[in-house]
């Protein structure tokens, strides 16, 4: 319980607002995961890079749009992103929390081993959505630049180091804690320590089985009154997973025109309702 108390599950801590509060939250979360190890120490910096569509979020309308609204509305102590890549969401959210003086941390969960689609010839990439990548690979035999480049070193992707470097380039070490393990293991780690998040952003696999699994294992991590945000809602399998999940738990899916995200707010009485229904497996007890 100690980590949950210090990270933000204890209402008493939420009333402490000193200049070092965000560092305290981040260091406590880091210690809960890495003990005394600093994942940013002695890092050989790589150049800042943000390939793919995520790079657009690094410029321009920081503070406007869905993330500005969520940070202002929720005032998060802990944001978890599941599926991080180069940090196209984690980094702007942390920058926004710093800019608005939100005292908390961003937990970045990813294996940094890439999606299955990014290995081999890439022909399966986005096969459930707009198939422009598949068409491009079929015609040219060349993978889309940047987005699927895993920076292999001796057969193992090394883009984790690109992400860490991006965090350092933006001076966000006191805001972002990396957690390089599979999503289900990360959720289990937090659950066992009774750590809940104000916002969980799921940007993982677009396959139905993976998407429903992510929703099931991360929903208990969202605190009552918090929100789960699903990315790439335009993928049919992702939509199907959200629809089934929302129906099963009598939840409402909120979407926005022109925004490929789905928001599901956890009712303040959600855990009470589960106890009444005898669904103990969903609770972080």
Steps between C-alpha positions, in 0.01 A plus 500: 500500500795734557555570130132567440496740792798698375417496131155647532234260619500670840280813498725652766791519258284667236474808722876548511609747235867583533744577221648150538167313498530376143855382565389320816224319310733405215784387725265293714354330194849449359618345826196273508607362162879533484594524869810721499569481129464813284397399145634830364845478660801477268277501193679553170267754345359439156370794293145608572267316262123460482414308182144428395183688580588529869753771417222743415396513864840642595428838347234765470186454705645365825226561757219497249308196384415186692814479714479861610138440596579182690795644692296803604190298586655201673810671650678164490745378760584196290461451124582161349566457131491145366683489167752782487735462202707822477282685752264684264236514775690448826734791436236761403281395795793534739584839346140607549499384863819694559365810329177495703686409821323169547695311764519143382669250271458324167567126498606388151428130447640325194734217409646719225522187287253628241171369372495167321422690181834681517707183469562316176374670187236707678221385269258446788535857623164672551327215320177571688506868416605705202729269316730766356806349663428154366442645154822699522705198608342284231584752230844608616624228735603776740367549853367844597795702631540578866176364640599132473876544539580307818871600503619142523821426689612138475147398406327684786312829463664792678236774466467500879821702497345744252207547738725558802704748295184687397398531866843639593498744207175642638632496862213279615689245710315627808166441331528177301577153635561230237376147570639267230292185555185357335177685573329222694801459729510875560131505591550207735796679663291811568199299616700303757627831642151652493614781274227658289527761227287802421544451125599184311572543129498171309682509167593136453418230250206552264406131497172417674642245747778736604271803522242329723779362716643850547161636602441220747837521673529882506145595598560402866800735504279801418384662823128568549439838335795448266501426128631236262592639159527265205699602195440405135126451548458495122633143487207256478645254754564781748142624460367147551707453815378829648139422411511161670681634804261794544194277460634249751550766767216736409737782409471785252755553223571866427641594161579829329454591137827482312682342796590131482475451875241348731453617859343287771453669838491281808200588719584608852289212633649238265686300767191509723291362213748220443499403866121484492521275194768285664760571230800499730752426226464853368599663826848593614463343842 
